[in-house]
């Protein structure tokens, strides 16, 4: 019996197949491009159950309507090979089948069963956390990671997964400790770097965050497009807080939207960063137009509500007619989504879609009416705190533009706790306080916005 590098038993296969499995496991956990070696490995071993299940996962992470079809060949192969595989490997086939069918609740349950029997199967853990994350189930992300800790505490990526789960539960001290533990074991661990960036941003440690990410960036070569561009996106948020708009635009052009422009996560990172730049008062030129050309293919993409909403906003800001098609697709999805995710689509994503379209069209009053009631429920559509903050920023802009000065003052001051010297934030407060007849507070905010 062979074993992967984490010690999980692997049925059959030659040295090349096992090497491809190890590349997938290590690459998947570490966001390294070598995970793609499993595709050639599975093609070279069409009768190997686990290799083909893992290859199917690669295609499912396209996060697009065509993903199940792309994964189907590998699912069929894995299914045919399953009778001679172990219970753990057969469970991975069942997980892939449920995921391909859109039954995320069942896929999550299977991942939990795998972990109960094989707590060092960190692929199952990563998938469990991914499904939890997309449904806003942060405590579940933490629970499953903690359960694996006694068996896999030697694995740096587990501590990175713990760090992000802690951070999403607002347990920032625990998140930083877990991230530091991961980085002590593996200084280039990108998910731990990412979790620590979240902590520093939330705590307003802007200069420290910039120094940390800038020093880490040399290690991002060889990472997947998502992890590479996303960590640069985080650095851009720190720059944006300092009012370094030109540097943010440079990062957008050179890193954030410079790898795989067709990939879901790269696209929503681009939408989010352009929107934040505009909300901060920057001019983005023709970048919406260019981005909109890539987003046009998403006209019917309702795989994940968090992704669809950002595709929609990007299409609207680019003036693309496909925005109307995507709104219709979201409306249809809201009526037919599986029970486990129906409320997220019908009660959160659909009204949010109307609010985002209203904001993109310049109707601040309508955007305010649509978006305001949704803010406490946005976690249901997935995404991280930092990512979902885009929607609150859009709502804040709608408040300011529609005369909601009192509510805006409350929200802006709450935000200042974690971003005390944010340039755009304090600039907005300065104007707001001036309009409210509070010149001393306006002057103080203006002074904070003028960085030394």
N, C-alpha and C positions, 0 to 999 in steps of 0.2 A: 504494500500500500504506500503510495506517495503522499506527500503533504505539501501544502503551500508554505510560503515563508513565515506565516503566522502559526503554523502547526495544524491547520485544518486538513483533514484527510481528503485526498483527491483520488477518485476511482479511475484507474487505467491511465492511458496516455503515455506518450514518449517524452523524452527530455525537452523537445521543442515545444510541445503542448504545455508542459508544466512551466517552462520559462515564460510562455505567453500568459499563462494564468497569473504567475507572480508579477509580471509587468502590469497586468490589469489591476490586481489587488493593490499593489504599491502605488501605481499611477492614479488609480481612482481615489484612494485615500489621501494622496499627496497632491492631487490636481496636476499631475505630470502627463505630458503628451504620450509617454510610453504606454499609457493604458490602451491606446489604439492598436497596439500589437496583437491584441486579442482577436481582432477581425481576421487578420491573416492566419493566426493560430487556429481559429475555429474553421476557417476555410480549408486549412490543411488537415483538419481532424473532424470531418463532418459527423463522425459517429461518437464524438466525445460530448457527453451531456453537459458538464459544467462549463466547458469552454464556450459552447454555443449559447448557453443561458447568459453568460457574461457578455458575449458579443451582442446579444439582444438588448441588454441593458444600455450598451453604448448608443444604439439607435434610439432607444426611448428617451435618452437625454437630449435628443433634438428639440424636445418640447414643442412639437409642431403636429398638425393633423396627420401628416404623412408618416410620423414616427412608427406607429404600429405596423404599417405595411412594410417599412424598411426592416423592422425587427422580425417579421413573420417567418422568413426563411430559417433564421436561427432558432426561433421558437419551435418550428416544425422538427428541425434536426434534434434539438434537445429533448423534445417529447418522444421521438422515436428511440432515443438512447436511454431514456429514463428508467426502463425496467431493469437495466443492469447497473444502475447508479445507486448511490447511498441515499438514505432518507433526507439528509441535508441537501444533497444535490437535486433530488426530486422536488424538494420544497422550493428551491430557487426557480425551477421550471414553473411551478405553480404560481410563484410570485410574478414572474414575467408574464404569464398568461393573464393573471388578474389585472396587472398594470396595463397591458396592451388592450384589454377589454374596457378600460376606464373605471374599474372597480378599485379605487384607491384604498378604501376601507379594508377590503379583503387582502390587498397586497400588504398593507401595514400589519395586519394581524399575522400574516404568514411570516413576515420579517421578525415579528416578536417571537413566534414559535421557533424559528431558526436560532435566534439568540438564546432562548431558554435552554436549548440543547447544546449549542456551540457558542459560548460567549466570546470566543476569539474570532468569530466570523464578523469582522468589522465592515465587510461589504454590506451585510444585512443591517448592521447598525447605521451605516451611512444612509442607506435607503430608507430605513425607518425614520431617521431624522429629516430626510428630504421630504417625505410625505407629510410628516408632522408640521414642518416649516410652512409648507404650502397651504396648510389648513389653520395656521395660527395656534398650534398646540405646543407652545413652548415648554410647559412643564413635562410633557411627554418626551420631548427631545432630551431633557435633563434626566428624566427617570431611566430611560433605556441606556444612556451613557454611563450613569452611575452604576447600573446593574452590571455593566461589563468591566468596571474598573478592577475588581479583585482578580479577574482572570487575565486582563490585558493592560495592566498598569505600566508595563514596560514599553508600550507602543506610543511614540510621541503623538501620532495623529489622533489617538483616543483623547489625549489631553486637549488637543485643539478642538475636537468635537465637544468636549465638556465645556471648554471656555466659551464657545459660541452659545451653547445651550444656557449656561449661567447668565451670559449677557442678555439674551433674549428674555430671561426671567427677571431682569433688572437686578441681578445679584452681582454687582460690578466688582466687588472685592474678590469674590470667589472666581469670577471670570478672569480677572487679571492674574490671580495665583495659578490657575490652570494653564493659562497661556504662557506664563513664565516657565512653568514646569515643562510644557511641550518644547519651548525654545531652548531650555537647558539640555534636553535630550537631543534635539535636532534644530540648530539655530535657523535653518532656512524653512522651517515648517510654515507654509503659507497660510493655512487656515487659522493657526494660532496668531500669526501676524495680523490677519484680518480681524480676529476677535479683539485683539488688543487695540487695534485702530478704532473699533466701535467704542470700547471703553473710554479711550482718550477723548474721542469726539463728544461723547455724552457728558464727560466731566469737564469739558472746556479746556483740555490740555492741548491747546492748538499748536504752540511752538514745539512742544515735546512730540506730538504726533507727527508733525512735519519732519523733524529730525529722525524719528524712528523709521518712518516709511521711506524716506529718501535713502537712508543707509541700507535698508532691506531690499531696495528695488533691484540691485544688481543680481539678486538671487531669483528673480522672477523669470529669467530666461528659461525656456523649456517647460514652462507651465502651460496648462490649457488656456485657450483664448479667454474663457470666462475668468479664471483666477488671475491671470495677468492683467487684463483690462479692469477687473473689479478692484484690485488693490490700487491701481493707478487712479481709479474713480474715487477711492477713499482719500488718497492724497489730494486730489482736486478739491474735495470738500473742505479740507483744512486750508488750502490756498484761498478758496472762496470766502471763508470766514475772515481771512486777513485782507480781503478786498483786492487780491492779486488776480484780477480778471484776465489779464493778458497771459499769465502763467496757466490759468485754468484752460483757456482756449488752446494754448500750446499742448497741454496734456490731452485735450480732446482730440486734436489733430494727429498727434504722434503716438498716442497709446489707447485712449478710451474707445475710439472708433477707428481703429487702424489695423485690427487683426481680421477676424471673421465677421464681416459686416452683414452676413446673412444669419448669424446665430442669435437666438432669442435673448440671451442675457446681455450680449454685447449691444444689441439694439435698445433694450430698455435702459441700460446704463447711459447710452447716448441721449435718449429722450430725456431722462431725468437730469442729466448735466446741462443740456441746452436750456431746459425749462428753468432750472435754478439760476443759471447765468442771467437769463432775461428777468427773472423775478428780482435779482440783485441789481438790475439796471444796466446790464451789459448788452452790447449789440453782437449778435451771433452771425450776421451776414447771411450767406446762402446755405448755411449748414442745415437748416430745416428742410430746404428743398432737396438737398442731396440725401439726407436721411429718409425723407419721405419716399424717395424712389425705391429704397430697400424695403420700407415698411409696407409698400403696396401689396406685396405678396401675403401679408397678414390679414387681408380683407375679410377672411372668414375664420380666423384663428381664435378659437375659444377653448384652448387646452387648459389654461390657467387664468383665473380672473385678474390676478395681479399683473400678469404680462399683457393681457388683452387691453386693460385700461390704459397702459402706457403706449401700446401700439396706437390706440385710438387717439390719444392726445397728440402724439407725434404726427399722425396723418392729418389731423385737424389743423395743427400749427403749420404744416406744410401746404395746406390748402388742397389736399388730395380728396377726390370724390369717394375714394375707398373708405373714408371715415364713415360715411352713411351705410355702406355695406357691412362694416364691422359692427356698427350700432345695431343693425338688424340681426346680425348673428348673435350678439350678446342678448338681445331680447328673446330670441328663440332658445338660446341656451338656458336662460332664466326659467323658462317654462318646462324644460325637459331634462334638466340636470339630475343625476342620481341623488337620492335622498340625502346622502352624507354631505353633499356640497350645494344642495339646491338653495338653501337660505343665503349662502355666500353670494351666489349669482343673482338671485331674485331680489334680495333685500339690501344688498350692499353694492355689488358690482353694477347692476343696472341703473339705480339712481345716481351712482357715482359717475357713470358714463355720461348721463345727461348733464351733470354738473361740470364735468371736464369739457364737454363740447360747448357748453355755454361760456365757460371761461375763455376757451380758445377763440370764440366768436366775439369776445368783448362784452358779453352780457354779465356784468359782475353781480347784479341783483339775483339773476336766476342761478348763477353758480353758487352764490351764498345760500340760497334756499335749498338747493339740492345737496350740497356738500356738508353743511353744518351739522345736521342730525346724524351723519354717518361717521363722524370722526371717532366716536368711542368703539365702533364696530369694525374699523378697518383691518384689524388684525385677522379677521375671519377670511380675508382674501389672500393671506400669505404675505411674503416679503418681510424684510427685517425692519426694526424701528427706524434705522437711518433711511432705508428705501421708502417706507411709507410716509416719512416726513415730507416728501414732495407734495402729497395731497394736502397736508396741513398748510404748507407754504402757499399753495394755490388758493386754499380757502382764506388764508390771511390776506392775500392780495385782493381777493374778491371783497372782503370786509372793508379794506382801506378804500377801495374804489367805489364802494356803494354807500359810504357814509357810516359804516359801523365802527365808529372810532372808539367807543367805550369797550366793546368786545375785543377789538384789535389791541388796545392798550393792555388789557388783561393777558391776552395770549402772548404778546411780545415780551412783556415783563417775565412771564413764566419761562419763556425760551431763553431769556438773558441769564437765567441761573446756570445754564450749561454752556452758554456762549457769551460770557460777560463783555468781551471786546469785539464781538462780531461787527464788522464794518457795515454791511447792508442792514443788519438788524438795528443797530444804533442809529443809522441814518434815517431809517423809517420811524424810529421812536422820536428822533429830533423833530421831524416834520409833524408827527402826530401831536406831540406836546405843544408845539407852537400853535397848532390849530385849536387845541383845547385851552389855550390861554394860560399855559404853564411855562413861562420863559426860562425859569431856573432849570427845570427838568429838561427842557429842550436844549439848553446850553450844555448841560452835563452829558446828554446823549451825543450831542455833536462832538464834544471833546473825546468821548470814547471811540467815536467813529474815525477820528483823525489819529491814526496810529503813528507813534514816534518814528 
